[in-house]
């Protein structure tokens, strides 16, 4: 059935997916249906009459009060009844009780599932605690996620706004979720989109049970939950374009990320459709430090712990905990041979001595909110804080104020609670380019053409579950709760879905004595990436950062090619690659010189200089012995192997040169600089050697490398010389013979006249991809790491 867009609600897994939904659908001129996150949908689909949602502080205080009424709770389940101790372990209680209630599992069900009665005492205490907590919560006029399953009503006023609700299912729905969906499907069409994989069978089993239908692994399904019928079934194509790269140093993966982004862009992938996935989200700090040009944007936000104000607060707490004696000394860092890290940090911040002394006095005293707030305000007063940082600090201080309305704590405990909450705070990372860095949860349902996943190691992919403090995985499974394996498989499902939806995937991992590739990698077909060595990636990081241009741009501009004298080098550069000409002669960027190549690349010029010196004295003969004596002073400037290879060929050179001289030639000039005019263009250059016979001149260009084919070099020298002449290359590396010119001045004239016409208009300085391999501008022109 077709519904009007404004009567359709799309429920997606994350805010990022909602934003992407609106971006994609707003491109049309038609009405766009509404989209919300699954979390927002769950908030709106149910209501709890006559009760107020409890704040985190309210829940903590009520749970602590209930815990104090339960005997042996501290010794048996390691949850202290004192507030501060209780606070540190309370998350386990809340998540455990919430899971039980949402899965319709009672404590008695767990007892029956505990075959060996290992948890009897634990479970009886937890049962009593849960019962007391729910009673106290309701008596206080509150509800929370734990009591919601007992108190909710379906919000039919919300449902009647829509004819159809489409839900993209990525994770695992609880039994409560499915019950609510089945109920609302009686009043509105509910469409579920999901994939069937060997890694999400917990979800598939739930759907199969509801619809009494089986679902094949390896297919995408669209299900009408209201009618319990399958609307569509599409086979999932497995991605076979997956590269795998190992690194022995973890941070080298940063260089890999930048290089693969470049590769994806060159393949035509829009930077907005590239995702960098961090299984361990803390790696973003390393990646951010390497991202000197701010080329990535980070979905996970920046940890508040990196803020200077937090560093000071945390340093203060550690110093006060240790009861350190501190007095500000501006010369502390310079005059002390032995430094204390905490005292050094406090001196770095120029922390006031009197303020430190006052904090030390009140640290173990009971503290009200005014005193606490005044102390914190004094500590942070010297900082210039952003609005976002100020807001976070104010919010956390407000929570401390709410806490102190119902309990009394010493300043040190309040300070630690304050810091505990700040550690969890995130700051938005402003700016950055179009490539997004995210955790695996953020990637759910994302459609990215290019995906880069790093840290694909066995201890990280998937992450091991930390949510089973009270029960073993076997007991959980028997009781129908989500098991350790289910949680890990869910992560595998997220990775699998992301990889199969992409066009290109690059994966890297750490390989050392402690880290191995994730066994999960066996589920994919990949090829080993051996294009660059680890040293190449290391050198790229050492270079001070590589700016990635994520846009391919052609360069068009007007240029007076003949404004200055034309050399063959300039002409040949333009003919070989217009982009190289642009970098070298228009932008004036000097060619890159690799230090490891300087000695060997110096061979040609060294031989030129030695031959020039020799032939300036000996015009009609070449004597190997005399040349070697002269060559001694040049040997230490070139690679030893190159020198020995050159000297080994001198016998052939001697024979060839003396045959040439015996035919009537003698050396006329060496390294001759000339200027002339050709086709109305001023030209300039230097000819290695000019020999002369009775009736002609011979122009010679030494080649210690590859002899070019169809080059205008010799024809250019003939035009430059201006007299009747013949021209040859001389191979001084391999064959030791003269190689004739394979072009002529008529062809050169045709080329130059063509360039005159070309430069009458705007010129596109495009790349010649065939000339890239040995180009000095390769690194920043092609954006590849070498």
Secondary structure by P-SEA (a helix, b strand, c coil): cccccccbbbbbccaaaaaaaaaaaaccccbbbbbbcaaaaaaccccccccccccaaaaaaaaaaaaaacccccccccccccaaaaaacaaaaaaaaaaaaaacccaaaaaaaccccccaaaaaaaaaaaaaaaaaaaaaccccccccccbbbbcccccccccbbbbbccccccaaaaaaaaaaccccbbbbbbbbccccaaaaaaaaaaacccccccbbbbbccccccccbbbbbbbbcbbbbbbbccccaaaaaaaaaaaaaaaaccccccbbbbbccccaaaaaaaacccccbbbcccccccccaaaaaaaaaaaaaaabbbbbbbcccccccccccaaaaaaaaacccaaaaaaaaaaccccccaaaaaaaaaaaaccccccaaaaaaaaaaaaaaaaaaccccccaaaaaaaaaaaaaabbbbbcccccbbbbcccccccccccbbbbcccccccccccccccccccaaaaaaaccccaaaaaaaaaaaaaaaaaaccbbbbbbbbccccccccccccbbbbbbccccaaaaaaaaaccbbbbcccbbbbbbbbccccccccaaaaaaaaacaaaaaaccccccccccccccccccaaaaaaaaaaaaaaacccccccaaaaaaaaccccccccaaaaaaaaaaaaaaaaaaaaaaaacccccccccccccccccbbbbbcccbbbbcccbbbbbbbbccccccccaaaaaaaaaacccbbbbbbbcccccccccccccaaaaaaaaaaaaaaaccccccccccccccccccccccccccc
